[in-house]
Amino acid sequence: MNIVRLQFLLCAELKRQLGAGATVHASIPAGGELLWKWFIDLHKVRRMGYAAPEPISHAEILSYGQVMRWPIESRHATVLMAMDRVYLEAYAASRRQAPDGVKSLPFISPTPMTAGMIDAMFG
């Protein structure tokens, strides 16, 4: 199977998983098991920005390959970045604003604001 087809199938499976809303059995295409594992491993250590998860960087992929001693090639990184785009698009779609005319309340944290929290945010 060529890498473009494998990328398409892995991204489609990730979309299916993200859209399911519940735990479903992963149907990973043949030859994609290792790429799926790499993506899951990288996703587990993903950094969270102020409003959304940050994309997986090329440096993180390179570091992961070196630490885990996997020979990750540029074609593999391309597939991982495509899978990451699918995840980030699904995350953004799940956080979209309410349609026009629909009133929605902002998220209010149940944790009260303290001086320590202000110091942690603003130094």
Salt bridges, closest charged atoms under 4 A:
GLU13 OE2 - ARG16 NH2 2.86
ASP41 OD2 - LYS37 NZ 2.66
GLU54 OE1 - ARG47 NH2 3.37
GLU60 OE2 - ARG47 NE 3.65
GLU73 OE1 - ARG75 NE 2.66
ASP84 OD1 - ARG46 NH2 2.62
